[in-house]
């Protein structure tokens, strides 16, 4: 009997890189489609991570659609869906020393366990160039089979699959009610979150306005130290054209006061490629939302390996961080290309995080608890 799905990848590290971005949860829901594999993880219905392994990542991709059963509408298409242990899957993918290699420009995610690739006997460049990974799903209810071959050594692992919960659904992002869209280099966002994280905050406050400063600002609050803020200023009258030129500068509220802002220069580096902020009239001219900082921190791995990030928010306050990750096919190590590094054209993949905003009551409770903890 022909398997329902078989995918062969010549670079298992590409798969590991993308899946490790959403590795904050132990289990993942997998959906097999004609265009690729969709991995989804969530935690308490307040954060969701989505990684799509496009069929372009596979040298061979075979998918046979199951017969549809009990569909109320003939137009409805049901694809195979199951739950697997993401923790075990990641461990399997790095069985031959596919380690979390250091990222360019010092953007390695320090929140993850660190390993030294040079310490593995299987991490020599000659071995890294001869690695393949085969994923196979025979039929509904069957295990997910993973076979990794490297330098003539083959390891096969079968992961038990589980039925997904009936009420499992994505955190809704109202695409027809987007009130904020900001596209920028992911390194800028990663550096800003790292700066704020140094004060150990419990809340991330987001502020955006299209008409006055600060145009876009992130603040860390609720921690044992003073509130800190990173502001991204946008200069629409830069020399050399109509491009938006920007300068990121940090304003620390030490002792209850804030430092003077740094003077913007006309030749400031471009921070945002797209800056669209259009809140509804009931909200005023500025968008203000708050999120649990610990949840934002879970996307740090994706921030560190991505080239660009699209920051979107809808009227409900749901925040979407969509990361664009460029993978270099000509790099024998499979290491993702960092921002500012010119590389050969390779597959482009996306990882999406969605966050539910804090309600006023939740924010007040967290701040009160933080104050109690400080005493």
ROVOMI-847419 format. One record per residue (C-alpha): residue in one letter; x, y negated, z negated. Coordinates in steps of 0.25 Angstrom, whole numbers, padded with zeros to 4 digits, always signed. Example, Ala and Ser with C-alpha at 12.3 -4.5 7.8 and 13.67 -1.06 7.14 Angstrom:
BEGIN
A+0049+0018-0031
S+0055+0004-0029
END
This chain:
BEGIN
X+0000+0000+0000
X+0006-0013+0004
X+0008-0023-0008
X-0001-0035-0009
X+0011-0044-0010
X+0026-0043-0007
X+0035-0055-0007
X+0050-0055-0005
X+0059-0066-0009
X+0074-0067-0006
X+0076-0077-0017
X+0071-0073-0030
X+0076-0085-0037
X+0066-0094-0030
X+0055-0086-0036
X+0061-0087-0050
X+0063-0102-0048
X+0049-0105-0045
X+0043-0095-0055
X+0052-0100-0067
X+0046-0113-0065
X+0033-0108-0071
X+0040-0098-0081
X+0034-0105-0093
X+0023-0094-0094
X+0025-0079-0095
X+0014-0075-0085
X+0011-0080-0071
X-0001-0078-0062
X+0003-0074-0048
X-0006-0076-0036
X-0001-0070-0023
X-0006-0078-0010
X-0002-0077+0004
X+0007-0090+0002
X+0014-0085-0010
X+0014-0082-0025
X+0007-0091-0035
X+0012-0091-0049
X+0004-0098-0060
X+0007-0099-0075
X+0000-0107-0086
X+0000-0110-0100
X-0013-0113-0109
X-0019-0119-0097
X-0011-0132-0098
X+0001-0129-0089
X+0001-0121-0076
X+0013-0118-0068
X+0012-0113-0053
X+0023-0108-0044
X+0020-0104-0030
X+0030-0094-0023
X+0028-0097-0009
X+0029-0086+0001
X+0040-0094+0008
X+0049-0089-0004
X+0048-0075+0000
X+0055-0069+0012
X+0043-0059+0013
X+0029-0061+0008
X+0018-0051+0010
X+0004-0053+0004
X-0008-0045+0007
X-0021-0051+0002
X-0030-0042-0007
X-0045-0040-0002
X-0054-0050-0008
X-0064-0045-0018
X-0076-0051-0024
X-0074-0065-0018
X-0086-0073-0019
X-0081-0082-0007
X-0075-0076+0006
X-0066-0088+0006
X-0060-0085-0007
X-0046-0078-0007
X-0041-0071-0019
X-0026-0068-0020
X-0019-0058-0030
X-0017-0064-0043
X-0010-0058-0056
X-0002-0062-0068
X+0013-0058-0071
X+0023-0061-0081
X+0031-0073-0076
X+0042-0071-0086
X+0045-0057-0081
X+0044-0061-0067
X+0055-0072-0069
X+0064-0062-0077
X+0062-0052-0065
X+0066-0063-0055
X+0079-0066-0062
X+0083-0052-0065
X+0095-0053-0056
X+0100-0066-0062
X+0090-0076-0055
X+0093-0085-0066
X+0088-0099-0068
X+0100-0106-0061
X+0104-0120-0065
X+0096-0130-0057
X+0103-0141-0049
X+0105-0155-0055
X+0104-0150-0069
X+0089-0148-0068
X+0089-0134-0075
X+0078-0131-0084
X+0084-0130-0098
X+0071-0125-0104
X+0073-0112-0097
X+0083-0101-0102
X+0096-0103-0096
X+0105-0093-0089
X+0118-0093-0083
X+0117-0087-0069
X+0132-0085-0068
X+0131-0075-0079
X+0123-0065-0071
X+0130-0055-0063
X+0119-0056-0053
X+0119-0071-0051
X+0131-0071-0041
X+0128-0079-0028
X+0129-0066-0020
X+0118-0059-0028
X+0109-0071-0028
X+0109-0071-0012
X+0104-0057-0012
X+0091-0057-0020
X+0077-0054-0016
X+0064-0053-0024
X+0051-0045-0020
X+0038-0047-0026
X+0027-0037-0024
X+0012-0036-0028
X+0006-0023-0024
X-0009-0024-0027
X-0018-0030-0037
X-0014-0026-0051
X+0000-0022-0047
X+0013-0027-0053
X+0021-0038-0047
X+0033-0031-0042
X+0046-0039-0041
X+0059-0033-0035
X+0072-0041-0035
X+0084-0037-0027
X+0098-0043-0028
X+0111-0037-0023
X+0105-0023-0021
X+0099-0023-0035
X+0083-0022-0035
X+0075-0024-0047
X+0060-0022-0047
X+0050-0027-0058
X+0035-0025-0058
X+0027-0036-0066
X+0014-0032-0072
X+0002-0041-0066
X-0010-0045-0074
X-0023-0050-0070
X-0024-0066-0071
X-0035-0072-0081
X-0048-0075-0074
X-0048-0089-0079
X-0034-0092-0074
X-0034-0105-0066
X-0024-0116-0062
X-0024-0129-0070
X-0032-0138-0061
X-0025-0149-0054
X-0036-0158-0047
X-0029-0161-0034
X-0040-0170-0029
X-0038-0178-0042
X-0023-0180-0042
X-0020-0194-0048
X-0005-0193-0049
X+0006-0187-0040
X+0021-0189-0042
X+0031-0182-0034
X+0046-0183-0038
X+0059-0175-0040
X+0056-0165-0050
X+0070-0168-0056
X+0064-0182-0061
X+0053-0175-0068
X+0062-0164-0074
X+0071-0175-0079
X+0060-0183-0085
X+0054-0171-0092
X+0068-0167-0098
X+0070-0181-0103
X+0056-0181-0110
X+0058-0167-0115
X+0070-0171-0123
X+0061-0178-0133
X+0053-0165-0135
X+0039-0171-0132
X+0026-0164-0133
X+0018-0172-0123
X+0022-0177-0109
X+0015-0190-0105
X+0013-0194-0090
X+0010-0208-0085
X+0009-0212-0071
X+0005-0225-0064
X+0005-0230-0050
X+0005-0245-0053
X+0014-0248-0065
X+0026-0243-0073
X+0028-0233-0078
X+0024-0226-0065
X+0027-0212-0070
X+0031-0209-0084
X+0032-0196-0092
X+0033-0197-0107
X+0036-0186-0118
X+0028-0188-0131
X+0024-0181-0144
X+0038-0175-0147
X+0047-0178-0159
X+0054-0190-0152
X+0050-0203-0146
X+0041-0202-0133
X+0050-0203-0121
X+0046-0207-0107
X+0051-0205-0093
X+0046-0216-0082
X+0047-0215-0067
X+0047-0229-0061
X+0042-0231-0047
X+0047-0242-0039
X+0039-0244-0026
X+0048-0256-0021
X+0061-0249-0020
X+0071-0254-0010
X+0073-0245+0003
X+0059-0242+0006
X+0045-0240+0000
X+0050-0227-0008
X+0046-0227-0022
X+0059-0228-0030
X+0059-0224-0045
X+0068-0223-0057
X+0066-0214-0068
X+0069-0220-0082
X+0067-0215-0096
X+0060-0223-0107
X+0062-0218-0121
X+0053-0223-0132
X+0063-0223-0143
X+0057-0228-0156
X+0044-0231-0150
X+0050-0241-0140
X+0053-0238-0125
X+0066-0242-0118
X+0066-0253-0107
X+0064-0246-0093
X+0075-0245-0084
X+0076-0255-0073
X+0072-0249-0060
X+0081-0251-0048
X+0077-0252-0034
X+0085-0240-0030
X+0080-0231-0041
X+0078-0216-0036
X+0065-0211-0031
X+0058-0203-0041
X+0044-0201-0035
X+0041-0197-0021
X+0026-0198-0024
X+0020-0207-0034
X+0004-0207-0034
X-0004-0211-0046
X-0018-0214-0045
X-0026-0212-0058
X-0041-0213-0058
X-0046-0227-0063
X-0051-0221-0076
X-0037-0217-0079
X-0031-0231-0077
X-0019-0234-0069
X-0010-0224-0076
X-0010-0209-0077
X-0007-0204-0091
X-0007-0189-0095
X+0000-0180-0106
X+0005-0166-0105
X+0011-0156-0115
X+0026-0158-0113
X+0029-0144-0116
X+0021-0140-0104
X+0028-0150-0094
X+0041-0144-0099
X+0037-0130-0094
X+0038-0136-0079
X+0053-0140-0082
X+0058-0128-0074
X+0050-0132-0062
X+0055-0147-0063
X+0069-0142-0064
X+0069-0134-0051
X+0059-0142-0042
X+0063-0153-0032
X+0050-0161-0033
X+0038-0162-0042
X+0024-0167-0039
X+0017-0173-0052
X+0002-0173-0050
X-0009-0176-0060
X-0024-0175-0058
X-0035-0183-0065
X-0037-0172-0076
X-0022-0174-0080
X-0017-0161-0075
X-0002-0162-0071
X+0004-0155-0059
X+0019-0154-0058
X+0022-0148-0044
X+0036-0144-0042
X+0042-0142-0028
X+0054-0133-0028
X+0063-0131-0016
X+0071-0118-0016
X+0083-0117-0007
X+0083-0104+0001
X+0098-0106+0005
X+0102-0106-0010
X+0107-0092-0013
X+0104-0094-0028
X+0090-0098-0025
X+0092-0110-0034
X+0081-0121-0033
X+0085-0134-0026
X+0085-0146-0036
X+0081-0160-0034
X+0092-0168-0026
X+0098-0155-0020
X+0098-0154-0005
X+0096-0139-0001
X+0091-0131+0011
X+0077-0130+0014
X+0070-0119+0005
X+0056-0115+0000
X+0049-0126-0007
X+0040-0121-0019
X+0031-0127-0029
X+0028-0125-0044
X+0016-0132-0050
X+0014-0135-0065
X+0001-0141-0070
X-0002-0147-0084
X-0014-0150-0091
X-0014-0164-0098
X-0015-0166-0113
X-0028-0171-0118
X-0027-0183-0128
X-0031-0174-0140
X-0020-0164-0136
X-0010-0175-0135
X-0013-0181-0148
X-0012-0168-0155
X+0001-0165-0149
X+0007-0179-0153
X+0001-0176-0167
X+0008-0163-0168
X+0021-0168-0163
X+0020-0179-0174
X+0018-0169-0185
X+0029-0160-0179
X+0039-0172-0181
X+0036-0174-0196
END
